[in-house]
Amino acid sequence: MLDDSIDSVVTDPPYGLSSEPDPVEVMRAWVNNESFLHRKKGFMGHEWDSFVPQPDYWREVFRVLKPGGHALVFAGARTQDWMAMSLRFAGFEIRDTIMWVFGSGLPKSLNIEKALIAKHSPQSSLWKGWGTALKPCYEPILLVRKPFRGSVSENVLKNRVGGINIDGCRVPTDETLNGGAYAAKGQRGNSDVFGGAKGMFAPGKTAADKFVQPSGRWPGNLVHDGSDQVIEGFPETSGQQGDLNTTGDGRARVGAVYGKFNAARNFFARGDTGSAARFFYCAKPTRAERHEGTGYSATKTTHGATLRQVENAIKAEPDGGNTHPTIKPKELMRWLVRMITPPDGVCLDPFTGSGTTGIACMEEGVQFVGIERELSYSRIAHARVSHAFQKVSGKPSAASEKRAAAEQARQKRKAFGKYRKGEQMELEGIVLMPDDRV
């Protein structure tokens, strides 16, 4: 890929949820521009999750990203420090961390009392109620940026990246977002808070004349799934408790220090009530979206089944399905793609998995480049992203037609046994030799 050819990166890489490596050995390797070899298996016994992506890989992502371009990188709660450090070693600057809060996590904790009972320990009763892990309720998303020269405005004009799409990612609401002179029911203010020839409090047009209700609340660095468990964790809030009516007399006491102030504005209560979760973006997942485009029905697996049970059930079906264990909600990925990708930009996911980022890009109208090492996942991603493209464009993609033709040829050859010696065929750009398994 060409240098400086990508506008944004949105990716959910391996978290490295294996046994803890020696931090000194890891740092020694990274300082010497080498990769640390970690031979342990990670999440659900997968080798690809043995460790976080290391700096040599992130340097390639850094190379193809435009100066000022942002990347949103998911990380594990207990390995986010490794992910952040790996990104820093590659040259990225850490800008923020978004907390993805959800209610579907299950605790994987050892019951210490039962473990001691199994060892016939007389001290087992002393450890009743003790475990080894908390319930997982969030995953961090690291917001990083490739450094650039000059100002943000100069870089935006030159490279079309460097900013965050605030208005496109606002939190929807029907409530009035301003009180006082800005409120819909408010009185006309007697000072121009945002301008005037003499500065902040200089008289001029009334603030009420200038106010335009924004399209939603300013996006925060927390996003949730709207589940009952999450909503219960937020307090019930009513916002501003009442109207605030003051005059300029209240400011006379500080006038001797700061000079004379104009009259203070009146602020009227917004009257909004409910869970404080309403202040943060809600990205609700659906059961059906995991398998959409694969031909597999979500109803074939029991609600509440474990990831291992879902994976085994799908593998047993002839029509297949999405077996990826760490799929993210499509609505969340759309919000992230929209946040840092300019219109008609190119978004890269170097750890595509089952293709949810690609689906988000299709629905957001931006170009997508996906990379996936595991062939089984790449085929799932291809089916899901092609399906999303067809829904958006109303026509099958060239890649989808090519895959269908290749699959038809494969089925014909399969009916006649193994490929004859020397034969080969092409499937999704991959040349399969006679003894390969698809």
C-alpha positions in Angstrom: 0.0 0.0 0.0 1.1 3.5 -0.7 2.4 5.9 1.9 -0.2 8.4 3.3 -3.0 6.8 1.3 -5.5 6.0 4.1 -7.8 8.6 5.8 -8.7 6.7 8.9 -8.3 3.4 10.8 -11.1 1.7 12.8 -10.1 -1.7 14.1 -10.6 -4.4 16.7 -7.3 -6.2 17.0 -6.4 -9.1 19.2 -6.2 -8.2 22.8 -3.5 -10.6 23.8 -5.5 -12.3 26.6 -2.9 -15.0 27.2 -0.6 -15.4 30.2 1.3 -12.3 31.2 4.6 -11.9 29.4 7.8 -10.6 31.0 7.5 -6.8 30.6 11.3 -6.3 30.7 11.8 -8.8 27.8 9.0 -7.2 25.8 10.4 -3.7 26.3 13.9 -4.9 25.5 12.6 -6.3 22.2 10.6 -3.2 21.3 13.4 -0.8 22.0 15.6 -2.8 19.7 12.9 -2.7 16.9 12.3 -6.4 17.3 9.1 -8.4 17.9 8.6 -10.3 21.2 7.9 -13.9 20.6 5.0 -15.1 22.9 4.1 -18.7 22.4 0.9 -18.8 24.5 -2.7 -19.1 23.3 -5.1 -16.3 24.1 -8.9 -15.9 24.1 -10.8 -19.2 23.8 -7.5 -20.9 23.0 -6.9 -19.0 19.8 -3.2 -18.6 18.8 -4.0 -15.3 17.0 -4.7 -13.7 20.4 -1.4 -14.7 22.1 -0.3 -11.0 22.3 -1.3 -7.6 21.1 -0.1 -6.4 17.7 3.4 -5.3 18.1 5.1 -2.0 17.0 6.5 -3.4 13.7 2.9 -4.0 12.5 1.6 -0.7 13.8 4.4 1.1 11.9 3.0 -0.2 8.7 -0.4 1.2 9.7 1.3 4.4 10.6 3.0 4.5 7.2 -0.1 4.2 5.1 -2.2 6.6 7.3 -2.2 10.3 6.2 -0.5 12.8 8.5 -3.1 13.9 11.0 -5.2 10.8 10.4 -6.9 9.2 13.4 -7.1 5.6 14.4 -9.7 4.0 16.8 -8.2 0.9 18.3 -10.1 -1.5 20.6 -8.2 -3.0 23.5 -8.7 -5.3 26.4 -9.3 -4.0 29.9 -6.2 -5.7 31.3 -4.0 -5.4 28.3 -4.8 -1.8 27.1 -1.4 -0.7 28.5 0.4 -3.0 26.1 -1.8 -1.8 23.2 -1.2 1.8 24.0 2.6 1.3 24.4 2.8 -0.6 21.1 1.0 2.2 19.3 3.3 4.8 20.9 6.4 2.8 19.9 5.1 2.9 16.3 4.9 6.7 16.4 1.2 7.4 17.2 0.2 10.0 19.8 -2.6 9.0 22.2 -5.4 11.5 22.0 -8.2 10.0 24.1 -9.8 6.8 25.3 -13.5 6.0 24.6 -15.1 3.6 27.0 -17.5 1.1 25.4 -19.8 0.0 28.2 -22.1 -3.0 27.8 -24.2 -5.3 29.9 -23.6 -8.7 28.3 -20.3 -9.7 29.9 -20.1 -12.8 32.0 -17.6 -13.1 34.9 -15.0 -15.8 34.5 -13.9 -16.1 38.1 -12.5 -19.0 40.0 -14.5 -19.9 43.1 -11.7 -20.1 45.7 -13.8 -21.8 48.3 -14.7 -24.6 45.9 -11.1 -24.9 44.7 -9.9 -25.4 48.3 -12.7 -27.9 48.9 -11.4 -29.9 46.0 -8.0 -29.9 47.6 -9.6 -31.0 51.0 -8.3 -27.9 52.7 -9.7 -27.2 56.1 -9.5 -23.5 55.4 -12.0 -23.6 52.5 -14.8 -22.0 54.6 -12.7 -19.0 55.3 -12.7 -18.1 51.6 -16.5 -18.3 51.0 -17.6 -15.7 48.5 -14.1 -15.0 47.2 -13.2 -15.1 43.5 -10.5 -13.9 41.1 -12.2 -11.6 38.6 -14.8 -8.8 38.2 -17.7 -8.9 35.7 -16.5 -7.4 32.4 -18.6 -4.3 31.6 -16.4 -2.2 29.3 -13.7 -2.2 26.7 -11.5 0.7 26.0 -11.1 2.2 22.5 -7.9 4.1 22.0 -8.1 7.3 19.9 -4.7 7.9 18.4 -3.4 10.2 15.7 -0.5 10.3 13.3 1.5 13.5 14.0 1.6 16.3 11.4 3.4 19.6 10.8 1.7 22.9 11.1 -1.8 23.7 12.4 -4.9 21.5 12.3 -6.6 23.9 9.8 -3.6 23.7 7.5 -3.5 19.9 7.7 -7.2 19.6 7.0 -6.9 21.7 3.9 -3.9 19.6 2.7 -4.7 16.1 3.8 -8.5 16.3 4.5 -7.9 14.7 8.0 -7.0 15.8 11.5 -10.5 16.6 12.9 -13.3 14.8 14.6 -16.8 14.8 13.2 -18.6 16.3 16.2 -21.9 17.1 14.6 -22.1 13.8 12.9 -21.6 11.9 16.2 -23.8 14.0 18.5 -26.1 12.2 21.0 -29.7 12.5 19.7 -32.2 14.2 21.9 -35.5 16.0 21.7 -34.7 18.1 24.7 -33.8 21.8 24.6 -30.1 22.0 25.1 -29.7 25.5 26.4 -31.1 27.5 29.2 -31.3 31.2 29.9 -31.2 33.6 27.0 -30.7 30.5 24.7 -33.7 28.5 25.8 -36.7 28.2 23.5 -39.0 29.6 26.2 -36.3 32.0 27.6 -36.4 35.8 27.7 -34.2 37.9 25.5 -30.9 38.4 27.1 -29.3 41.8 27.6 -25.8 41.0 26.8 -24.0 39.4 23.8 -22.1 36.5 25.4 -20.2 35.4 22.2 -19.2 38.7 20.6 -19.6 42.4 20.4 -17.0 45.0 19.6 -15.9 45.3 23.3 -15.5 41.6 24.1 -17.3 38.8 25.9 -19.8 40.9 27.9 -20.1 43.8 25.5 -23.7 44.8 24.5 -24.9 43.9 21.1 -27.4 41.6 19.6 -29.3 39.5 22.1 -28.0 36.0 22.7 -31.5 34.7 22.0 -31.3 36.0 18.5 -28.1 33.9 17.9 -29.0 30.6 19.4 -29.6 27.6 17.1 -30.6 24.4 18.7 -27.8 21.8 17.9 -28.7 18.5 16.4 -27.8 16.7 19.7 -25.6 16.6 22.7 -21.8 16.9 22.3 -20.4 13.3 21.9 -18.5 12.1 24.9 -15.8 9.6 25.4 -18.2 7.0 26.7 -20.7 5.0 24.7 -23.1 2.2 25.9 -25.4 -0.5 24.6 -28.6 0.7 26.3 -29.0 -2.6 28.1 -30.9 -2.8 31.4 -27.7 -3.6 33.3 -26.0 -0.4 32.0 -29.0 1.9 32.5 -29.3 0.7 36.1 -25.8 1.8 36.7 -26.6 5.4 35.8 -28.4 7.7 38.4 -31.7 9.3 37.7 -31.1 13.0 37.0 -33.3 16.0 36.4 -30.7 18.4 35.1 -31.0 22.0 36.3 -33.2 22.0 39.3 -34.9 25.3 38.8 -34.9 28.7 37.1 -32.0 31.1 37.9 -33.1 34.7 38.0 -30.5 37.3 38.9 -29.6 40.9 38.3 -26.4 42.8 37.9 -26.5 43.7 41.7 -25.1 40.3 42.6 -21.9 41.1 40.8 -21.2 44.4 42.6 -19.3 42.6 45.3 -16.6 41.5 42.9 -16.6 44.7 40.9 -13.8 46.2 43.0 -11.5 43.5 41.9 -12.5 42.7 38.4 -14.2 45.9 37.3 -17.9 46.4 36.6 -19.9 43.6 35.1 -23.0 43.8 33.0 -26.2 42.1 34.3 -26.1 38.3 34.5 -28.3 36.3 32.2 -31.3 34.4 33.4 -31.2 30.6 33.0 -34.4 28.7 32.8 -34.6 25.0 33.8 -34.7 22.6 30.9 -37.1 20.3 32.6 -35.5 17.1 31.3 -35.4 14.0 33.5 -34.4 10.4 33.3 -31.3 8.2 33.5 -27.9 10.0 33.1 -27.3 7.4 30.3 -29.1 9.8 28.0 -26.1 12.1 27.9 -24.0 9.4 26.1 -24.3 7.8 22.7 -26.2 4.5 22.7 -25.2 1.8 20.2 -27.6 -1.1 20.6 -26.6 -4.4 19.1 -29.1 -6.9 17.5 -29.0 -10.7 17.5 -29.6 -10.9 13.8 -26.7 -8.7 12.7 -24.0 -11.3 13.6 -25.1 -13.7 10.8 -26.6 -11.3 8.2 -25.3 -12.0 4.8 -23.9 -15.5 5.7 -27.1 -17.4 5.1 -27.2 -18.6 8.7 -30.2 -18.0 10.9 -29.6 -16.6 14.4 -32.6 -18.6 15.6 -30.6 -21.8 15.3 -28.7 -21.0 18.5 -30.2 -20.6 21.9 -30.5 -17.2 23.5 -27.9 -16.9 26.3 -25.6 -19.5 24.8 -21.9 -19.2 25.4 -19.5 -18.1 22.7 -18.1 -21.7 22.5 -21.6 -23.1 22.2 -22.5 -20.6 19.4 -19.2 -21.4 17.6 -19.8 -25.2 17.8 -23.4 -24.9 16.7 -22.5 -22.8 13.6 -19.7 -25.1 12.6 -22.1 -28.1 12.7 -24.5 -26.4 10.2 -23.9 -26.9 6.4 -24.8 -23.3 5.6 -22.3 -21.9 8.1 -22.5 -18.6 9.8 -20.4 -16.1 11.7 -18.1 -18.0 14.1 -16.0 -15.0 15.1 -16.0 -14.8 18.9 -15.5 -11.0 19.4 -17.9 -9.3 17.0 -18.8 -5.7 17.8 -22.2 -4.1 17.2 -22.6 -2.6 13.8 -24.1 0.7 15.2 -21.0 1.2 17.3 -18.7 0.7 14.4 -20.8 3.1 12.2 -20.4 5.8 14.9 -16.7 5.3 15.1 -16.2 5.3 11.3 -18.3 8.4 11.1 -16.3 10.1 13.8 -12.9 10.1 12.1 -13.4 9.4 8.4 -14.0 12.4 6.0 -16.7 12.1 3.3 -15.7 9.7 0.6 -12.6 8.9 2.6 -10.8 5.5 2.8 -11.0 3.6 6.1 -8.6 0.8 6.9 -9.3 -2.2 9.2 -6.0 -4.2 9.4 -7.8 -6.8 11.7 -11.0 -7.2 9.8 -12.3 -10.3 11.5 -15.8 -11.0 10.4 -16.1 -7.6 8.6 -18.3 -5.4 10.8 -16.1 -2.4 10.1 -16.6 -3.0 6.4 -20.3 -3.2 6.9 -20.2 0.1 8.8 -18.2 1.7 6.0 -20.7 0.5 3.3 -23.6 2.0 5.3 -21.7 5.3 6.0 -20.8 5.7 2.3 -17.0 5.6 2.7 -14.4 3.4 1.0 -13.1 0.4 2.9 -9.9 -1.6 2.9 -9.9 -4.8 5.0 -7.1 -7.2 5.9 -7.7 -10.5 7.6 -5.1 -13.3 8.2 -7.4 -16.1 9.0 -9.0 -17.6 5.9 -12.2 -18.8 7.7 -12.9 -15.3 9.0 -12.0 -13.6 5.7 -14.7 -15.6 3.9 -17.2 -14.6 6.5 -16.2 -11.0 6.2 -16.4 -11.2 2.4 -20.0 -12.5 2.5 -21.1 -9.9 5.1 -19.5 -6.9 3.5 -20.7 -7.9 0.0 -24.2 -8.3 1.4 -24.0 -4.8 2.9 -22.8 -3.4 -0.3 -25.6 -5.0 -2.2 -28.2 -3.5 0.2 -26.7 0.0 -0.1 -26.1 0.0 -3.9 -29.0 -2.2 -4.9 -26.7 -4.3 -7.1 -24.3 -7.2 -6.5 -20.6 -6.3 -6.2 -18.0 -7.5 -8.7 -16.3 -9.3 -5.8 -19.5 -11.0 -4.9 -20.1 -12.2 -8.5 -16.5 -13.5 -8.7 -16.9 -15.4 -5.4 -20.2 -16.9 -6.5 -18.6 -18.2 -9.8 -15.6 -19.5 -7.9 -17.8 -21.2 -5.3 -19.9 -22.8 -8.1 -16.7 -24.1 -9.7 -15.5 -25.5 -6.3 -18.7 -27.3 -5.8 -18.5 -29.0 -9.2 -14.9 -30.1 -8.6 -15.8 -31.3 -5.1 -18.4 -33.6 -6.6 -15.7 -35.4 -8.6 -13.3 -35.8 -5.6 -9.9 -34.2 -5.2 -8.4 -31.9 -7.7 -6.3 -33.7 -10.3 -2.6 -33.2 -10.0 -1.4 -29.9 -11.3 -4.9 -28.3 -11.3 -5.5 -25.1 -9.4 -8.3 -22.5 -9.1 -8.7 -19.0 -7.8 -11.1 -18.1 -4.9 -11.3 -14.5 -3.7 -7.8 -13.8 -5.1 -6.3 -16.8 -3.3 -4.7 -19.5 -5.5 -5.7 -22.9 -4.2 -3.4 -25.8 -4.9 -4.8 -29.4 -5.3 -4.5 -30.5 -1.7 -5.6 -27.2 -0.1 -8.7 -27.2 2.1 -11.2 -24.3 1.8 
